[in-house]
Amino acid sequence: MVARRPSSSPARWWLIAIAALVLGAGYGCCLVCGLMEVQRLASTENLGRLTALFQAFAYLGFGAPYLLAVIEHVLPWPELLLLAAALAVLTLAWTTYRAAHGPG
């Protein structure tokens, strides 16, 4: 007897394309805003060093899918994605508050 693979839901390539555009635009906006903030805060002699440091930490975000894949063995993916969304909303709230009230 041959085991049959369960049929998957139809591919929704258009949802993937929209998500890729939104997430790519969001990442680009965060990168540009972060670089502008580094430029605003850094002195002339430290600008290159701090820009490199910012870029290094920004590119650590590419490891997030791997981290999610590891955690997925402990937490089911719907709850994992809700947790990631909650962290994103908290980050947005915190950065919005900090931008409105200044660095001090």
C-alpha positions as CSV (number, residue, x, y, z in Angstrom):
1,M,0.0,0.0,0.0
2,V,1.4,3.4,-1.0
3,A,1.0,6.2,1.5
4,R,-0.6,9.3,0.0
5,R,0.4,12.7,0.9
6,P,-2.4,14.9,2.1
7,S,-3.4,17.5,-0.4
8,S,-2.3,21.0,0.6
9,S,-4.5,24.1,0.2
10,P,-4.2,25.9,-3.2
11,A,-1.2,28.1,-3.5
12,R,-2.0,31.7,-3.0
13,W,1.0,33.2,-4.8
14,W,-0.6,36.6,-4.8
15,L,-0.7,36.7,-1.0
16,I,3.0,35.8,-1.0
17,A,3.7,38.6,-3.4
18,I,1.8,41.2,-1.4
19,A,3.5,40.0,1.8
20,A,7.0,40.2,0.1
21,L,6.3,43.7,-1.1
22,V,5.0,45.0,2.3
23,L,7.8,43.3,4.3
24,G,10.4,44.5,1.9
25,A,9.2,48.0,2.0
26,G,9.0,47.9,5.8
27,Y,12.5,46.6,6.1
28,G,13.8,49.3,3.7
29,C,12.0,52.0,5.6
30,C,13.4,50.8,8.9
31,L,16.9,50.6,7.4
32,V,16.8,54.1,6.0
33,C,15.3,55.6,9.2
34,G,17.9,53.8,11.3
35,L,20.7,55.0,9.2
36,M,19.4,58.6,9.3
37,E,19.2,58.3,13.1
38,V,22.8,57.1,13.3
39,Q,23.9,60.0,11.1
40,R,22.0,62.4,13.4
41,L,23.4,61.0,16.6
42,A,27.0,60.2,15.6
43,S,29.9,62.6,15.6
44,T,31.9,63.0,12.4
45,E,34.8,60.9,13.6
46,N,32.5,58.0,14.7
47,L,30.0,58.0,11.8
48,G,31.6,55.2,9.8
49,R,32.1,53.0,12.8
50,L,28.6,53.4,14.1
51,T,27.1,53.0,10.6
52,A,29.0,49.7,10.3
53,L,27.8,48.6,13.7
54,F,24.2,49.5,12.8
55,Q,24.4,47.6,9.6
56,A,25.8,44.5,11.3
57,F,22.9,44.5,13.8
58,A,20.4,45.2,11.1
59,Y,21.5,42.2,9.1
60,L,21.2,39.9,12.1
61,G,17.5,40.2,11.4
62,F,18.0,37.8,8.5
63,G,18.5,35.1,11.1
64,A,14.9,35.6,12.4
65,P,13.4,32.9,10.1
66,Y,16.0,30.4,11.4
67,L,15.1,31.3,15.0
68,L,11.4,30.9,14.2
69,A,12.1,27.5,12.7
70,V,13.9,26.4,15.9
71,I,11.2,27.7,18.2
72,E,8.5,26.1,16.1
73,H,9.5,22.8,17.6
74,V,8.3,24.1,21.0
75,L,5.4,26.4,20.0
76,P,2.9,25.8,17.2
77,W,3.3,28.1,14.2
78,P,0.0,30.1,14.6
79,E,1.0,31.0,18.2
80,L,4.5,31.7,17.1
81,L,3.4,34.1,14.4
82,L,1.0,35.8,16.9
83,L,3.9,36.2,19.3
84,A,6.1,37.7,16.5
85,A,3.2,40.1,15.5
86,A,2.8,41.1,19.2
87,L,6.5,41.9,19.5
88,A,6.3,43.9,16.3
89,V,3.4,46.0,17.6
90,L,5.2,46.5,20.9
91,T,8.3,47.7,19.0
92,L,6.2,50.0,16.9
93,A,4.6,51.5,20.1
94,W,7.9,51.9,21.8
95,T,9.6,53.6,18.9
96,T,6.6,55.8,18.3
97,Y,6.6,56.9,21.9
98,R,10.4,57.5,21.9
99,A,10.1,59.6,18.7
100,A,7.3,61.7,20.1
101,H,9.0,62.3,23.5
102,G,12.6,62.7,22.3
103,P,15.7,60.9,23.5
104,G,15.7,62.3,27.1
